[in-house]
Amino acid sequence: MANIKKKFKIIARHNNWVAGSKITESFSLIDVRIRRFTATIEGWRNWKIYEGPVNDEIINSVITKVKNIRDRIKSGDKTVFEE
């Protein structure tokens, strides 16, 4: 098997799901049923939001988690960076 440098391929960048955030959606090159959602939130990059199989509830869950992180950053809660 060839050496795969990247395990995920970006398929979409969602700039309008949550204000102040950019959510990147990728799929696994090993198993296309697996999706990864990462986010840039208020300028802070590489928040891993979700990785796993996709179902109808995942999008709402991703949006809710990103909003929660964004709100904690805006309120000055520094513990969000320790999780």
WONORUR-V916312 format. One line per field, one symbol per residue. ss: DSSP state (2 for helix, 1 for strand, 0 for the rest). phi: phi as a letter, one per 40 degrees, with the letter a starting at -180 (. if undefined). psi: psi as a letter, one per 40 degrees, with the letter a starting at -180 (. if undefined). Layout:
ss: ???
phi: ???
psi: ???
This chain:
ss: 00000001111111000000111111110000011111111001111111111000022222222222222222000222200
phi: .ccccbcbbcbabbcbcbdgabbbbbbcccacccbbbbabbfgccgcccaaiccacccdccccccccccdcccccgccccccc
psi: hihhdheihheihgeedhheihhhhiihedheehihhiihhfehifhhdihaihadedddddddddddddddddeegeedee.
